[in-house]
Amino acid sequence: MKILVLSKRQYSGHDFLDQRFGRLRELPLELARLGHKVLGVTLTYRCKKECTLADSDPSSNGIVTWHSINLRNSFFPRPDLYLARVTEIAREFRPDLLWACSDAYHAIFGARLAKRLGIPCVIDLYDNFESFKATWVPGVLPHFRRAVRSVEGVTCVSHSLAHYIATKYGRKRPSLLLENSVRTDLFFRRDRIASRKQLGLPEEAIIIGTAGALDKSRGIHVLFRAFNSLKKYQPMLRLALAGPRSRWNPIPAGPPILDLGTLPLETVPVLFNALDVAIICNRDSAFGRYCFPQKAYEIIACRVPLVAAAVGSMKELLGDYPQCLYQPESPASLAQAIERQLEAKTVLDIAAPSWGDSAKKLECFLQDVLAGRAKTVEALSATND
């Protein structure tokens, strides 16, 4: 297949090309490793040097060529220039299928461009885009819902999100559950003391922690309050944190807080392996109910005990491990769950899928979408005859 991928460049606090991070980078690369020709166009809402680059991995022959385009020309947004450039690239590449990712704008434009090119479109919902500020712009939400309802395929990060778009959007066409996965070359079990030495963390302490967005919208304030209650009875307890944070939600100061800043992706598994218990914070919100936290399978792959908010996909994934769940918004419930894990150290007997595993699922789904389009065209031709 020849697959055109449309996405934004910065998401989840990362530049996925510079930092070689996450779903938007890994799945296209894995499709290329499977032998498909993949071309990507990524839009940056910030001012960066526009470029064309080849993303590859020394361990395979897969290569994805990415065109990085700025939305802004000097000080002013120029979506017309972006749309013209993408259309030009698409007509030159002549894809069999378009995979539109990352936000409502790319879903809307991807559906329209695919229709113009006469090819099927699959929209990727790696989160509930209705919770993104970009979707709050008047007029965007109805166009987004119409695009999701009309395209030939949708890939969803969670069961709850797939159910939501089926019931609320009235979507009846095929969808694929495509959860976030892990880079198995990075996320695996490591020696805990060696990991602590590498990060300069106290070797004898009891360390709990998390990595990712350290923001009140994800419930990080609940973790701070739970930690404050626990440290009164656990003088050796420390809280390790890493990730982007808002200036409106400062990290508490003090020796018990081990603030590692924003770590490169290669160092995140070192942090997870340094922990006694890893925490996945979330809230019962329009975001939390439908997301699949990237760190979930990463922690599981590192064989580290975890505690997660009992909301959305984590409530489902950890259904057989209720002792690992806490009630969102409840510092007392989180503190109790951490205590249980510190005592029992439950490591989940759950397989963490690799991005390669997920790409094979995606490959089959895209091929089915293409086959469905071919049958539709054939049927229309027969009707016209």
KOLVO-763986 format. One record per residue (C-alpha): residue in one letter; x, y, z. Coordinates in steps of 0.1 Angstrom, whole numbers, plus 5000, padded with zeros to 4 digits. Layout:
BEGIN
AXYZ ...
# end
This chain:
BEGIN
M500050005000 K500950364995 I499850545027 L499750925032 V499851025069 L498751375081 S499451485116 K500551775138 R504251765149 Q503951855186 Y501651645208 S501651515244 G504351765252 H506751625226 D508051695191 F507651345177 L510251395150 D512951555171 Q512351325200 R511351015181 F508350975203 G505050785204 R502150675183 L502450935155 R506050835148 E506050465156 L503050335137 P503950485103 L507550365107 E506350015116 L504050015085 A507150105064 R508949815080 L506149585068 G506949685033 H504449965026 K505450305012 V504650565038 L504850945033 G504051185061 V503151555062 T503351705097 L502152055106 T503852255133 Y501852525150 R505152675161 C507852835140 K510452575131 K512652535101 E510652365074 C512252055061 T511951715045 L513551435064 A513751055063 D512950875095 S514350535098 D515850285122 P519150115117 S517649775127 S515349765096 N514849885061 G511650085068 I511850455060 V509150725063 T509751055045 W508251345065 H507551695051 S507451935080 I505452255073 N504752555095 L501252695100 R502653045105 N504353245078 S506253515099 F503653625124 F500353525107 P498853175103 R498653075066 P496452765065 D495852825028 L499652775021 Y499552455041 L496552315023 A497952394989 R501352224998 V499751915012 T497451884981 E500551914959 I502451654978 A499451414978 R498951444940 E502551374934 F502651074958 R499350934946 P498550734978 D496150444980 L494850565014 L495050855038 W495550815076 A494651145093 C495851185129 S496451405159 D493551655162 A490151765148 Y491651995122 H493651705106 A490551485107 I488451735089 F491051825063 G492051465058 A488551355051 R488051635025 L491451575009 A490851205006 K487451274990 R489151504965 L491751244956 G489150964953 I490750754980 P489550615014 C490350795046 V490950655081 I490950895110 D493050805141 L491650905175 Y494450875199 D492451075224 N489051225227 F489651535205 E486451695219 S488551765251 F491151955231 K490952335231 A491252335193 T487852165191 W486252435212 V486452685183 P482952755171 G481952545141 V484852295145 L483052025165 P480151965140 H482551945111 F484751705131 R481951475140 R480751475104 A484251375092 V484451095118 R480950965108 S481650975071 V485150825066 E485750465056 G487650375088 V488450505123 T491250385146 C490450435183 V492850425213 S490250275237 H487050075238 S485250365256 L486150605228 A485050365201 H481750325219 Y481350695223 I481750775186 A479450495177 T476650615200 K477150995200 Y478251045164 G476050775149 R479050615132 K478150275117 R481250205095 P484249995106 S486450095135 L489649935150 L490749935186 L494350045184 E495750105219 N499050275226 S502050035227 V505650025237 R509150045222 T510449705234 D514049825228 L513650075256 F510949955280 F512049635297 R512949525333 R516249675346 D518149665379 R516449905403 I519650015422 A521550065389 S518650275376 R518650495407 K522450545405 Q522050645368 L519550915378 G521251015411 L518250905432 P518650785468 E519350415467 E517850325501 A514750535499 I511150415492 I510350595459 I507050635442 G506550845411 T505250925377 A506351055343 G504251255319 A502151565320 L502351705356 D499151905354 K495951945374 S493951835345 R495551495349 G494951485386 I498551545397 H497251745427 V495651435441 L499051265441 F500651555459 R498051535487 A498251155489 F502051185492 N501851445519 S499651215540 L501850905535 K505251075542 K504051145578 Y504350775585 Q507050685560 P510150905566 M512050715539 L509350795513 R510251005482 L508251125452 A510051125419 L508551335391 A509451385354 G507551555326 P506251885313 R504352105337 S502252415337 R503552735354 W500152765369 N500652425387 P504052445403 I505752135417 P505952145456 A509552215468 G511352025494 P513751725498 P511051455496 I510251575461 L512751445435 D511951665404 L513851535374 G512451785349 T511551665314 L513451355306 P514351225271 L512350925261 E515450695264 T515650785301 V511950735310 P512250355314 V515250415337 L512950625360 F510150365359 N512650095369 A513950305397 L510550325414 D509050105440 V505550195427 A504650385396 I501550605395 I499150685366 C497150985376 N493951085358 R490551245364 D487051145356 S486851395327 A486151425290 F489851345286 G490351075313 R487250865304 Y488450805268 C492250815268 F494750525270 P497750655290 Q500950595270 K502850515302 A500450225311 Y502049955289 E505450115294 I505350055332 I503949705327 A506749625303 C509249735329 R507649495354 V507149765380 P504149765404 L501650035395 V498650225408 A496150385384 A493050595386 A489950385382 V488650555351 G488250475314 S490650225299 M492650175331 K489550055350 E489049805322 L492749695318 L493249645355 G489849485361 D491549175376 Y493749385398 P491349605419 Q494049655445 C495949865419 L493150115414 Y492150425432 Q489150655430 P489850975410 E489751295430 S490351095463 P493851145479 A492850895506 S491950625481 L495250685462 A497250675495 Q495550345504 A496350195469 I500050305472 E500250145507 R498749825493 Q501349815465 L504249895488 E503249605510 A502349345483 K504349465453 T501849325427 V503449305393 L500749275366 D500548955345 I499649155314 A501449145280 A502449485267 P502149495229 S504949645208 W504349905182 G505149635157 D502249425170 S499949725167 A501149805132 K500149455120 K496649505133 L496549845116 E497949695083 C495049435082 F492549705089 L493749945062 Q493849655037 D490149575046 V489249945042 L490849935007 A489149614998 G485849765009 R486350074988 A487149854958 K483949654962 T481949974965 V483550114933 E482849784915 A479249784926 L478750144915 S480250054881 A477949764877 T474949974886 N475950234860 D476349974834 
# end
